Amino acid sequence: MSRSTTSAWRRLNQAIETCDRCPRLIAYCKSVGAAKRRAYQDDAYWARPVSNFGAAPAEILIVGLAPGAHGANRTGRMFTGDQSGVWLYRALHRAGLATQVGSHSRQDELQLVHCAITSACHCAPPENKPLRQELANCQPWFGETMALVQPRVIVALGQIAWNAILAYAVEQNWTSGPRPPFGHGRIQRLAEQLALLGCYHPSQQNTFTGRLTEAMLDKIMERANRMAGLRRKSNIV
């Protein structure tokens, strides 16, 4: 990473963390941090927008829905502090895309390898459902993230992320006409050197019911590696 890109990435993340475009979401993040969950009474909640994780540029960009109220909204790092993150980081480590099995806090030594993580919405929304305008308010952050990461593959974790990415693709005149529907394992070519790969979100609703298994998630990460032209050493045992 060049010094200028490092500085731009840092400025982008600082801007995301101080964003106040969505008063409803800002108020909700703060209220969750003030009330806390009993299990986390001793934790100091982050309670504000959560910025990107990883470094730019990167071959793979993973896009989630939004920070979990008691997950990333508590820890301040994408997919950290809840079961969705446990599943995701285990899969990333098995695929050679993360240096350790789990993400525990912003202060741990975890590093992503050839990938970065962002989300369609950077604030925790009530009932995990951001409004359409709130997603639109976050869209410029996604555009700036894309410009710096310059991925070859985007992995959309769930339909909302998939649709947000396609909305950006339309803005860039990469695609037109009806949006292709989301599907696990579905591949959509966005540009000559850029592809979109769908994956069920590793939410408890999906993992507890078996809609998404670890083997299914591993296959997605392996496919993302291949599509990005990476030859990763697998940590699967």
C-alpha positions as CSV (number, residue, x, y, z in Angstrom):
1,M,0.0,0.0,0.0
2,S,1.4,3.4,-0.9
3,R,1.6,6.1,1.7
4,S,-1.0,8.2,-0.1
5,T,-3.5,5.3,-0.2
6,T,-2.8,4.6,3.5
7,S,-3.6,8.2,4.3
8,A,-6.7,8.2,2.2
9,W,-7.9,5.0,3.8
10,R,-7.4,6.4,7.2
11,R,-9.2,9.6,6.3
12,L,-12.1,7.6,4.9
13,N,-12.5,5.5,8.0
14,Q,-12.3,8.6,10.2
15,A,-15.0,10.3,8.2
16,I,-17.3,7.2,8.4
17,E,-16.9,7.1,12.2
18,T,-18.0,10.7,12.6
19,C,-20.8,10.5,10.0
20,D,-24.2,12.0,11.2
21,R,-26.3,11.7,8.1
22,C,-28.9,9.4,9.7
23,P,-30.2,10.9,13.1
24,R,-32.4,7.8,13.8
25,L,-29.4,5.4,13.5
26,I,-27.1,7.7,15.5
27,A,-29.7,7.9,18.3
28,Y,-30.2,4.1,18.2
29,C,-26.5,3.3,18.4
30,K,-26.1,5.6,21.4
31,S,-29.2,4.3,23.2
32,V,-28.0,0.7,22.8
33,G,-24.6,1.7,24.2
34,A,-26.2,3.4,27.1
35,A,-28.6,0.6,28.0
36,K,-26.2,-2.2,27.2
37,R,-26.9,-5.9,27.4
38,R,-26.5,-7.6,30.7
39,A,-23.6,-9.8,29.5
40,Y,-21.7,-6.7,28.5
41,Q,-22.4,-4.3,31.4
42,D,-18.7,-3.8,32.0
43,D,-17.9,-3.0,28.3
44,A,-17.6,0.5,26.9
45,Y,-19.7,0.4,23.8
46,W,-18.4,2.0,20.6
47,A,-22.0,3.2,19.9
48,R,-21.4,5.1,16.7
49,P,-20.8,4.3,13.0
50,V,-18.3,1.5,12.4
51,S,-15.7,2.0,9.7
52,N,-14.1,-0.4,7.2
53,F,-11.8,-3.2,8.4
54,G,-8.7,-4.3,6.5
55,A,-6.4,-2.4,4.2
56,A,-6.6,-1.0,0.6
57,P,-6.1,-2.0,-2.1
58,A,-7.3,-5.6,-1.7
59,E,-8.3,-8.3,-4.2
60,I,-11.5,-9.2,-2.3
61,L,-14.1,-6.9,-0.7
62,I,-16.6,-8.5,1.7
63,V,-19.9,-6.5,2.1
64,G,-22.2,-7.1,5.1
65,L,-25.5,-5.6,6.0
66,A,-24.8,-3.5,9.1
67,P,-23.1,-3.6,12.5
68,G,-24.8,-5.8,15.1
69,A,-26.3,-3.8,18.0
70,H,-24.3,-5.7,20.6
71,G,-21.6,-6.9,18.1
72,A,-19.7,-4.3,16.1
73,N,-21.7,-1.4,17.7
74,R,-20.1,-2.6,20.9
75,T,-16.6,-3.4,19.8
76,G,-16.1,-0.9,17.0
77,R,-14.9,-3.5,14.4
78,M,-16.8,-5.1,11.6
79,F,-18.2,-8.5,12.4
80,T,-16.7,-8.6,15.9
81,G,-18.5,-9.5,19.0
82,D,-21.3,-11.7,17.8
83,Q,-21.9,-15.1,16.2
84,S,-22.0,-13.8,12.7
85,G,-18.4,-12.7,13.1
86,V,-17.4,-16.0,14.7
87,W,-18.5,-17.8,11.5
88,L,-17.1,-15.2,9.1
89,Y,-13.6,-15.0,10.6
90,R,-13.3,-18.7,11.0
91,A,-14.0,-19.1,7.3
92,L,-11.6,-16.3,6.3
93,H,-8.9,-17.9,8.4
94,R,-9.5,-21.3,6.8
95,A,-9.3,-19.7,3.4
96,G,-6.0,-18.0,4.2
97,L,-7.6,-14.5,4.2
98,A,-7.2,-13.8,7.9
99,T,-4.2,-14.2,10.2
100,Q,-6.1,-15.7,13.1
101,V,-9.3,-17.7,13.7
102,G,-11.3,-15.0,15.6
103,S,-11.8,-11.3,15.9
104,H,-12.1,-10.2,19.5
105,S,-11.5,-6.5,19.7
106,R,-10.1,-3.5,17.8
107,Q,-6.9,-4.0,19.8
108,D,-6.2,-7.6,18.9
109,E,-3.6,-8.6,16.3
110,L,-5.9,-9.9,13.7
111,Q,-5.0,-8.8,10.1
112,L,-6.9,-9.5,6.9
113,V,-4.9,-10.8,3.9
114,H,-5.8,-9.7,0.4
115,C,-9.3,-8.7,1.6
116,A,-11.2,-5.9,3.3
117,I,-14.6,-5.8,5.0
118,T,-17.3,-3.1,4.7
119,S,-21.1,-2.9,5.0
120,A,-24.1,-1.5,3.2
121,C,-25.0,0.5,6.3
122,H,-22.3,1.6,8.8
123,C,-24.6,2.1,11.8
124,A,-26.5,-0.6,13.7
125,P,-30.2,-0.2,12.7
126,P,-33.3,-1.1,14.9
127,E,-34.4,-4.7,14.2
128,N,-31.4,-4.9,11.9
129,K,-33.5,-3.2,9.2
130,P,-32.0,0.1,7.8
131,L,-34.5,2.3,5.9
132,R,-34.1,2.8,2.2
133,Q,-32.9,6.4,2.7
134,E,-30.4,5.4,5.3
135,L,-28.9,2.9,2.9
136,A,-28.8,5.7,0.3
137,N,-27.0,7.9,2.8
138,C,-24.3,5.3,3.2
139,Q,-23.9,4.7,-0.5
140,P,-21.2,7.4,-1.0
141,W,-19.1,5.7,1.6
142,F,-19.3,2.5,-0.4
143,G,-18.2,4.4,-3.5
144,E,-15.2,5.8,-1.7
145,T,-14.4,2.4,-0.3
146,M,-14.5,0.8,-3.8
147,A,-12.3,3.5,-5.2
148,L,-9.5,2.7,-2.7
149,V,-9.9,-1.1,-2.4
150,Q,-10.2,-1.6,-6.1
151,P,-11.3,-5.3,-5.6
152,R,-11.5,-8.0,-8.3
153,V,-14.2,-9.8,-6.4
154,I,-17.0,-8.5,-4.1
155,V,-18.7,-11.0,-1.8
156,A,-22.2,-9.9,-0.9
157,L,-23.3,-11.3,2.4
158,G,-27.1,-11.3,2.0
159,Q,-29.7,-9.7,-0.3
160,I,-29.4,-6.1,1.1
161,A,-25.7,-6.0,0.5
162,W,-26.2,-7.5,-3.0
163,N,-28.7,-4.8,-3.9
164,A,-26.5,-2.0,-2.5
165,I,-23.6,-3.2,-4.6
166,L,-25.8,-3.4,-7.7
167,A,-27.2,0.1,-7.1
168,Y,-23.6,1.3,-7.1
169,A,-22.9,-0.7,-10.3
170,V,-25.8,1.1,-12.0
171,E,-24.4,4.5,-10.9
172,Q,-21.1,3.5,-12.5
173,N,-22.9,2.5,-15.7
174,W,-21.5,-1.1,-15.3
175,T,-25.0,-2.6,-15.6
176,S,-28.5,-1.7,-16.6
177,G,-31.9,-3.3,-16.8
178,P,-33.5,-5.5,-14.2
179,R,-31.3,-6.3,-11.2
180,P,-30.3,-10.0,-11.1
181,P,-31.8,-11.6,-8.0
182,F,-29.6,-12.5,-5.1
183,G,-28.7,-16.1,-4.7
184,H,-26.1,-18.1,-2.7
185,G,-23.2,-18.8,-5.0
186,R,-24.6,-16.6,-7.8
187,I,-22.0,-14.7,-9.8
188,Q,-22.7,-11.5,-11.6
189,R,-20.0,-9.8,-13.8
190,L,-20.0,-6.1,-13.1
191,A,-17.0,-5.0,-15.1
192,E,-14.2,-6.6,-17.1
193,Q,-12.1,-7.1,-14.0
194,L,-14.8,-7.1,-11.3
195,A,-17.3,-9.8,-10.3
196,L,-20.0,-10.0,-7.6
197,L,-20.4,-13.2,-5.7
198,G,-23.5,-13.9,-3.5
199,C,-23.4,-15.6,-0.1
200,Y,-26.0,-16.1,2.6
201,H,-25.3,-13.9,5.5
202,P,-23.8,-15.8,8.5
203,S,-26.6,-14.6,10.8
204,Q,-27.8,-16.9,13.5
205,Q,-31.1,-17.2,11.6
206,N,-29.2,-18.8,8.7
207,T,-26.5,-20.8,10.6
208,F,-28.9,-22.1,13.3
209,T,-31.3,-23.4,10.8
210,G,-28.7,-24.9,8.5
211,R,-29.5,-22.7,5.6
212,L,-25.8,-21.7,5.7
213,T,-23.2,-24.3,6.8
214,E,-19.5,-24.0,7.3
215,A,-18.9,-26.1,4.3
216,M,-21.0,-23.7,2.2
217,L,-19.2,-20.7,3.5
218,D,-15.8,-22.3,2.9
219,K,-16.8,-22.9,-0.8
220,I,-17.7,-19.3,-1.2
221,M,-14.4,-18.1,0.1
222,E,-12.5,-20.7,-2.0
223,R,-14.4,-19.5,-5.0
224,A,-13.6,-15.8,-4.2
225,N,-9.9,-16.7,-4.0
226,R,-10.0,-18.4,-7.4
227,M,-11.9,-15.6,-9.0
228,A,-9.5,-13.0,-7.6
229,G,-6.6,-15.0,-9.0
230,L,-5.2,-15.8,-5.5
231,R,-3.5,-19.1,-4.8
232,R,-4.2,-19.3,-1.0
233,K,-2.9,-22.0,1.3
234,S,-6.0,-23.4,3.0
235,N,-6.1,-23.8,6.8
236,I,-8.9,-26.3,6.6
237,V,-8.1,-29.4,8.6
